Amino acid sequence: MSSFGPPWHTCFSTPPSTTTTATAATCRHPFNHLSHSSPPLKRSWFQKSLLPLAASMTVLLSSYPAHAGILSGFSGLESIPGPELPKIDSFTRFNEQNQKRYAENDARFKESPLLKELLEKSKLNKEKNRQAIQDKYCIRGAEWGVGDCSAEGMTPQEKDEFIAMLKKKAGVE
């Protein structure tokens, strides 16, 4: 008895809802082994790991280099120079005029009094900030008893006076 159609028709001539249990039990369906409860095969961990271990060793010990296929060794499209584009005189002149104008503007800006004033302020701020950071770390070192400004070896009164003098010098408090 053969029939065509969906997979359940491979061994039934009618849909499963209309078959009898005797016919279904005797028919050899590809998924019948899933529905029957058979004792599971017991394999040791060695048997389970033997195939993956063998495959890994084969890959690791094989002397054949891996190739990327047809593109291996191909440096890519970026390495190929493109075609020479036609030069348009009006664009070339426009570009040269812009480059000249940009160079003049840069030179004028570098000589401007505003830029010189800002650079001078920046240098003064840098020195002031460097000194403020140094003073802050000196005070911290004196309080903790470490570093160049350590008050280690002083009496508690001398230490307090020294720290107060450092804070006064730094403008703290």
Protein Blocks (a to p, Z undefined) as FASTA:
>chain_A
ZZeddfklmmpcbdfklpcfklmmmpccfklmmmpccddddddfklmmmmmmmmmmmmmm
pcbdcdebjmgoiabjklpccddddddfklmmmmmmmmmmmmmmmmmmmmpmklmmmmmm
mmmmmmmmmmmmmmmmmmmmmmnopajklcghiafklmmmmmmmmmmmnopZZ
